Each structure stands twice: as C-alpha cells, then as structure tokens.
Amino acid sequence: IKTANPQLEKKTFVTPRSDRPNMYIMCGTVLSPLNYLASNSNAVSFQQMPDYIGSPFYPNDQQVKYQKAAFCGCDENLYKCCKTTRTVGGGFVESFAFGGEAPKKQSGGEGIAVGEPEAPWALPYAVGTSSWAPGGMENASHIAGDIGNIRSKYWPVTSPILPKPQAATTYELGDGGLIDNSGMMALLQRKAPKIVWVASCFTSFSTSYDWANATPENFNPASAGVVDQLYVLFGYNTTSEGYYYANDQVFDQSLCFETCKELHDLQLAGKPAVLKKKFTVLQNNWWGIVGGWEVEWVVLYLAKSTNFESQLPEETQSKINEGDSGPFANFPIYKTEMQNGAGDAIGLTTEQVNLLAAQGEWSVLENAPLFTELLS
C-alpha cells in the first residue's frame, strides 16, 4: 500500500493479527444522503472490516429512492416533491481508502486509484457508527441529521447490473441495529453454516400474554414480549420508529412461534434461554441472500433465570430483590439508557456488568453440549 501511495509513507497502519480469524464485521447502516430520509425502502447495510468497508449487494438489484427531509419536522409537506435516486452497495473498498472521492473506474479491480479520504476510517469511527442507535430518529429531521449523525462520503461499486458511475456523496450513517440488530444477516450473506447468536434483549417476556392459546397462526411476538431482533427474521415487522426491519425475513414465519415458546418455557422453568435450531434459509433479494440451504445456530437469549440467581451469594440475591431501589435494578435486562440516572446516561456500574457477565458465562456452561455440538 505504501509503495503505491508514497504520501502515506509516514502513516501508521494497524493490521489484523495473522493468528486470529480474518473475518470480523462491525455492522452499520447507510441511512441516506445528507438531508434526505431513510426508510424501509432505502436503508442499506454498511459493513466495516479491518480490510474492507462497504455493502456487498444492491438491494433487490435496484437503485433506491430518497425523499428530502423536513427542515425541522413541522414543514414536511414542503419537501415531498424533492427526491433523489441513488445506487448503494455493489462491493467494498479497502478500509484505509474509504471515504474519498469515487474513482474513474468504478466497477472494481486491483490497483484502482481512488480519492484520498480526509481522514482514515479508523476504529473509533467504526465503533461509533456501529453503536449510533439514535441515527434513525435523528435522520427524520434536516437539522438533527445534519448536526447529530455520523457522516462520510460514499460511492457504490458498479457492475453490469447497475453500470452507471456515481460521484461520491455525503451520507448519514447509523447503528447496524437500525436495519438488523441480530448480526445474522451479514453472516447469512456469506453462507455461514453455523452461527452463535447472542441476543442482548431490551425487553422481557410478557407475563400477561396468553401463551396457552397462542398458535403459529395467531402468534403476536411483540405482544408476547419477544425482542424484535429475533422475530423480524421470521417476517414480522417492528413498530419501533427509526428502525428498518421490513426486509429482514430469512426463515419461514410458521417456525417463529415454536422458537419463541421454547425460549419462553426455558425461562419459565428458571433455566437459561439457550436454544439450538437448524432452519432452511429463504431467499432474500434485498440483502442478496441465497435461499435453499440450511443454517444451524445456537441463540443465547437474554432473559431472567431464577436457577442462576438462586446460586448467587445471599448478599447479591438480597440486592437483586431490592428491585428498582437497589444496585441491580432491572437485572438482567438493564435499561439501554438512564439505567443509573442522567449522570451516567448510557453507562453500567462494574458490579452490574460483572453480574451480567456471570449469568452469560453460566448460561454457556449450562449448555456446553449445545455449543460443543454446533462448533465441532
């Protein structure tokens, strides 16, 4: 790289370790060009790796359309006629070169000269993008998106499917959880045959949902308190504003009830909600996922486990039982924000983290045969 780019001779490069797996994906979302609106019909996966950055496929092998964002939310009708159509996706660019102007030859290859970015897309940008959950809400307003959202120049990789070159445009970026909070989709794009899925839930199973009379036909996973990152993969949509899960189905919807009920029953029995499944993958053209093959996965689903809590020291159990007034309020499903008040808006205490980690470790050890079988 330095030989081909003498101006980078004195730059420091951090390279992946050769003794570690070479595939590590931090997921974000390409929301929209600056001051335009993201939606289920245009939000696209943004995948950040040590070696490459981009989005591997065109959604539905088509361009996407964006509507201009209202300036402050009170004048949205003025902008409904202001639209733009763009190509998004198609491939990757080497990480050190991401964020510059588009090359003359935009269809890919080796030794392609691209515009040098103002700053390299270093780890803090990747971490920030993959964690920026407010991005979907901020994007709804011209002002908020312009001020609050992470931004970068972006251009697509062209191909015979979408051959027209396109200049780099500044896009708003957000958390990968805005389009897929499970991390499953990027792995299924790559046809990973076995997956360990850690579902960090923000909601608990409902204690009032009528599980006894629920069926695959009438099941309502949102009312049952199932976390949306799970049920959207079966074709159910979320009503959460600023999230774009309408294109995430990869499993037959009839399988969702059985999966969720098994997890619920494990939690009801005091056990860790850990489940092993093998499902046929459905074709998903939005994500470029090929269907007709089987994926085997173990999900470690965050839920209360009375068996775990009963084995804790009496002092710890007592503090958990203090509920909202105690140091472990909401355990194990801590609040995403304000768990410990406005003074530490998104933080957890050392004790809270350690207790959650202990439950995670115990849950894996209690189900060691499932993980061993999956990974053998």
C-alpha positions in Angstrom: 0.0 0.0 0.0 2.8 2.5 0.9 4.7 1.7 -2.3 1.6 2.6 -4.4 0.9 5.6 -2.2 4.2 7.4 -1.3 2.2 10.1 0.5 1.3 7.5 3.1 4.9 6.5 3.8 4.9 8.0 7.3 1.4 6.9 8.2 0.9 4.2 10.8 -1.1 1.2 9.7 -2.8 -1.2 12.2 -3.0 -4.6 10.5 -5.1 -7.7 11.5 -3.2 -10.3 13.5 -2.4 -13.4 11.5 -3.2 -15.7 14.4 -6.8 -14.5 14.7 -9.8 -15.2 12.4 -9.6 -12.8 9.5 -13.3 -12.1 9.2 -14.6 -9.6 11.7 -17.6 -7.5 10.7 -18.9 -4.4 12.5 -22.3 -3.6 11.1 -23.7 -0.1 10.5 -26.4 1.3 8.3 -26.2 3.6 5.2 -29.2 5.7 6.1 -29.4 8.3 3.3 -27.6 11.1 1.5 -27.3 14.1 3.9 -30.6 15.8 4.5 -32.7 13.0 2.9 -34.9 10.5 4.7 -34.1 6.9 5.4 -36.9 4.3 5.2 -37.6 0.6 4.8 -37.2 1.1 1.1 -33.7 2.5 1.1 -31.7 1.8 4.3 -28.8 -0.5 3.4 -26.3 -2.5 5.4 -22.9 -0.8 6.0 -20.2 -3.4 6.8 -16.9 -2.4 8.4 -14.0 -4.8 8.5 -10.3 -4.4 9.2 -9.5 -4.9 5.5 -12.7 -3.7 3.6 -15.6 -1.4 4.0 -18.9 -1.2 2.1 -22.0 -3.1 1.3 -21.7 -6.3 -0.8 -25.0 -6.3 -2.7 -27.5 -3.9 -4.3 -30.9 -4.1 -2.5 -33.2 -6.0 -4.9 -30.5 -5.4 -7.5 -32.0 -1.9 -8.0 -31.3 1.7 -7.2 -33.1 3.2 -4.2 -35.1 6.5 -3.8 -34.9 9.1 -1.1 -37.2 11.9 -0.2 -35.9 15.2 1.2 -36.0 15.5 5.0 -38.1 18.3 6.5 -36.1 21.1 8.0 -37.5 20.8 11.5 -40.4 18.3 11.3 -43.1 21.0 11.1 -42.8 21.6 7.3 -42.5 18.1 5.9 -45.2 18.6 3.3 -43.0 21.2 1.6 -40.4 18.6 0.7 -42.5 15.7 -0.6 -41.7 16.5 -4.2 -37.9 16.7 -3.6 -36.5 13.3 -4.3 -33.3 11.6 -5.5 -32.4 8.2 -6.8 -29.1 6.6 -6.0 -27.1 3.3 -6.3 -26.0 1.9 -3.0 -23.9 -1.2 -2.5 -22.2 -3.5 -5.0 -19.0 -4.1 -3.2 -16.2 -2.9 -0.9 -13.2 -0.6 -0.9 -10.1 -1.2 1.2 -10.6 0.3 4.6 -7.7 2.7 4.5 -9.1 4.3 1.3 -12.8 4.5 2.3 -14.4 8.0 2.5 -12.8 9.7 -0.5 -13.9 10.6 -4.0 -15.1 8.0 -6.5 -12.5 6.5 -9.0 -12.8 6.9 -12.7 -13.2 3.2 -13.0 -15.9 2.4 -10.5 -16.5 -1.3 -11.4 -13.8 -2.6 -9.1 -10.5 -4.4 -9.6 -6.9 -4.1 -8.3 -4.8 -1.0 -8.3 -7.7 1.3 -8.8 -6.9 5.0 -7.9 -9.5 6.4 -5.6 -9.7 9.8 -3.9 -7.8 10.0 -0.6 -10.1 10.5 2.4 -9.7 13.5 4.6 -9.1 11.1 7.5 -8.8 7.3 7.6 -11.9 5.4 8.7 -10.2 4.3 12.0 -11.6 2.1 14.7 -13.3 5.0 16.7 -15.4 5.7 13.6 -16.3 2.1 13.2 -17.3 1.7 16.8 -19.2 5.0 16.8 -21.1 4.1 13.6 -22.0 0.6 14.8 -23.3 2.0 18.1 -25.2 5.1 16.9 -28.7 3.9 17.6 -30.2 7.4 17.6 -29.3 7.7 14.0 -32.7 6.6 12.7 -34.5 9.2 14.8 -32.0 12.0 14.0 -32.4 11.3 10.3 -36.1 12.3 10.4 -35.1 15.9 10.7 -32.8 18.0 8.4 -31.4 19.8 11.4 -30.9 16.8 13.7 -29.4 14.7 10.9 -27.1 17.4 9.8 -25.8 18.1 13.4 -26.1 14.7 15.2 -25.5 11.9 12.7 -22.2 10.4 11.7 -21.4 11.3 8.1 -19.0 10.1 5.4 -18.5 10.3 1.6 -19.7 7.2 -0.1 -19.9 5.8 -3.6 -21.1 2.5 -4.9 -19.2 -0.2 -6.9 -20.8 -0.5 -10.3 -21.4 -3.7 -12.3 -23.4 -4.9 -15.4 -26.5 -4.9 -13.1 -26.1 -1.2 -12.3 -23.3 0.1 -14.6 -23.8 3.9 -14.3 -21.0 5.7 -12.4 -21.9 7.8 -9.5 -20.0 10.6 -7.8 -19.3 10.3 -4.1 -22.0 11.8 -1.9 -22.0 12.6 1.8 -24.3 10.0 3.6 -25.7 9.8 7.1 -24.7 6.6 8.8 -26.1 4.8 11.9 -26.0 1.7 14.0 -26.2 -1.6 12.3 -29.1 -2.5 14.7 -31.3 0.0 12.8 -31.5 -2.5 10.0 -30.6 -5.8 11.7 -29.9 -6.0 15.4 -29.1 -9.7 15.4 -25.9 -9.6 13.2 -27.3 -12.7 11.4 -27.9 -11.1 8.0 -24.2 -10.3 7.2 -23.3 -13.9 8.2 -26.1 -15.4 6.0 -24.9 -13.2 3.1 -21.7 -15.2 3.4 -23.5 -18.5 3.8 -22.0 -19.2 7.3 -23.3 -22.7 8.1 -23.1 -22.4 11.9 -23.8 -19.3 14.0 -23.6 -18.5 17.7 -26.2 -15.7 18.2 -26.1 -13.6 21.4 -29.4 -11.8 21.6 -29.0 -8.9 24.0 -32.6 -8.2 24.8 -34.1 -4.8 25.8 -37.5 -6.3 26.7 -38.7 -9.2 28.9 -41.2 -11.9 28.0 -44.7 -10.7 28.8 -46.3 -12.1 32.0 -49.8 -11.5 30.7 -49.6 -12.9 27.1 -51.8 -15.9 26.6 -49.2 -18.5 25.5 -51.5 -21.4 26.2 -53.9 -20.4 23.4 -51.3 -19.0 21.0 -50.7 -20.8 17.7 -48.4 -20.3 14.8 -51.3 -18.6 13.0 -52.3 -16.1 15.7 -49.0 -15.6 17.4 -48.1 -11.9 18.1 -44.4 -11.9 19.1 -44.4 -8.2 20.0 -47.3 -8.6 22.4 -45.5 -11.7 23.9 -42.5 -9.5 24.7 -40.1 -11.2 22.3 -37.3 -9.0 21.3 -37.7 -7.7 17.7 -34.2 -8.8 16.5 -35.5 -12.3 16.7 -39.0 -12.2 15.2 -38.2 -9.9 12.3 -36.1 -12.7 10.9 -39.4 -14.7 10.5 -41.1 -11.9 8.6 -42.8 -9.9 11.3 -42.2 -6.2 11.3 -41.4 -3.9 14.2 -43.4 -0.7 15.0 -40.3 1.0 16.6 -39.7 4.3 14.9 -36.4 4.8 13.3 -35.8 1.1 12.7 -36.0 -0.5 9.2 -36.6 -4.3 9.6 -39.2 -4.8 6.8 -36.7 -6.6 4.6 -35.2 -9.0 7.1 -37.1 -12.2 6.7 -34.9 -15.3 6.2 -36.9 -18.0 8.0 -40.4 -19.4 7.5 -42.9 -17.4 9.7 -44.6 -20.6 10.8 -41.4 -21.5 12.7 -41.4 -18.4 14.9 -44.0 -19.4 17.5 -42.3 -22.7 18.3 -38.9 -21.0 18.6 -40.2 -18.2 20.9 -42.3 -20.6 23.0 -39.3 -22.9 23.6 -37.3 -19.9 24.8 -40.2 -18.7 27.0 -40.6 -22.1 28.5 -36.9 -22.4 29.4 -37.1 -19.0 31.1 -40.3 -20.1 32.9 -38.5 -23.2 34.2 -35.7 -21.0 35.6 -33.2 -22.2 33.0 -31.0 -20.1 30.7 -32.8 -19.3 27.4 -30.4 -21.1 25.1 -31.7 -22.9 22.1 -30.2 -24.8 19.1 -32.0 -24.7 15.8 -31.5 -25.8 12.2 -33.6 -23.9 9.6 -33.8 -23.6 5.8 -32.8 -20.1 4.7 -35.2 -18.2 2.5 -34.2 -16.2 -0.5 -33.8 -12.5 0.4 -33.1 -10.3 -2.6 -32.9 -7.1 -0.5 -29.9 -8.5 1.3 -28.5 -10.6 -1.5 -29.0 -13.8 0.5 -29.3 -17.0 -1.5 -32.0 -19.4 -0.2 -32.5 -23.1 -0.2 -29.7 -24.1 2.2 -29.7 -24.9 6.0 -28.1 -22.9 8.7 -27.5 -24.3 12.2 -27.5 -21.8 15.1 -27.5 -21.5 18.9 -29.1 -18.5 20.4 -28.1 -17.2 23.8 -31.2 -15.1 24.6 -31.1 -12.7 27.5 -33.8 -13.4 30.0 -34.2 -13.8 33.7 -33.0 -17.1 35.2 -34.1 -18.0 38.7 -31.8 -21.0 38.7 -28.8 -18.7 38.2 -30.0 -16.2 40.8 -30.6 -18.9 43.4 -26.9 -19.9 43.2 -25.6 -16.4 43.9 -24.4 -15.3 47.4 -27.2 -14.3 49.7 -26.0 -10.7 49.7 -26.2 -10.5 45.9 -29.6 -12.1 45.9 -30.8 -9.6 48.5 -29.6 -6.7 46.4 -31.3 -8.0 43.3 -34.5 -8.4 45.3 -34.4 -4.7 46.2 -35.7 -4.1 42.7 -35.8 -0.5 41.4 -34.3 0.9 44.5 -31.3 -1.5 44.5 -28.0 -1.5 42.7 -29.2 -4.2 40.3 -32.5 -2.7 39.2 -33.9 -4.3 36.0 -31.4 -7.2 36.1 -30.7 -8.9 33.8 -32.3 -6.6 31.2 -30.8 -3.3 32.2 -32.1 -0.1 30.6 -30.4 0.9 27.4 -30.3 4.5 28.6 -30.5 6.0 32.1 -30.0 2.8 34.0 -28.1 4.7 36.6 -29.6 8.1 36.1 -28.9 11.2 34.0 -25.4 11.5 35.4 -24.3 8.3 33.6 -26.8 8.2 30.7 -25.5 5.1 28.9 -23.2 3.5 31.5 -23.4 0.5 33.8 -21.5 0.0 37.1 -18.7 -2.5 37.4 -21.0 -4.6 39.6 -23.8 -4.6 37.1 -21.5 -5.6 34.2 -19.9 -8.4 36.3 -23.2 -9.9 37.3 -24.5 -9.9 33.7 -21.2 -11.4 32.6 -21.6 -14.1 35.2 -25.0 -15.0 34.0 -23.7 -15.2 30.4 -20.9 -17.5 31.4 -23.2 -19.7 33.5 -25.7 -19.9 30.6 -23.0 -21.1 28.2 -21.6 -23.6 30.7 -25.1 -25.0 31.5 -25.5 -25.6 27.7 -21.9 -26.7 26.9 -23.1 -29.7 24.9 -25.1 -27.5 22.5 -22.1 -25.2 21.8 -19.7 -28.2 21.5 -22.0 -30.0 19.1 -22.5 -26.8 17.0 -18.8 -25.9 16.8 -17.4 -29.4 16.4 
